[in-house]
Amino acid sequence: MIKILFICHGNICRSTMAQSYFQNMIEKKGLEKVFEIDSAATHRDEIGSRPHYGTVDKLREEGVPVVDHRARLVSKDDFEKFDYIIGMDSANFRDLKRVATGDEEKKVYKLLSFAGVDRDVADPWYTGDFQATWDDVSAGCNAFFKYLQSHGEI
């Protein structure tokens, strides 16, 4: 089983959008038994909150079911459990590196790096632009899936 954890600052916008998008993608491909998908936050701001209404609205607009999720904080245990820990921006990446100890750092990626892009996923908390976030998340998740295929993991 391939275990993936998507990460953003508060775990209510970008990471839950990525979790919902990727979960929907693998279910459409009949691969839900191959993956375990979750998401978490690097900060405590929104712990216990459900996905942001803008994320929920955008996912519904795109026909993607919203995962039943409440924001939670990433932990050291996550580095043991998950194979891929994927942050949305440079700040998430730095925060994750602080939580990781040693070799676990090799599990940490930025989502858009799989798409060959060296920039952050647009944060709709600040921009209000959930379409830009959707564009980034869908591009990153599709590229990540292709990465897994090209590396023989699926």
Secondary structure, DSSP 8 states (H G I E B T S, - for coil): -EEEEEEESSSSSHHHHHHHHHHHHHHHTT-TTTEEEEEEESSSTTTT----HHHHHHHHHTT---------B--HHHHHH-SEEEESSHHHHHHHHHH--GGGGGGEEEGGGGGT--S----HHHH--HHHHHHHHHHHHHHHHHHHHHTT--
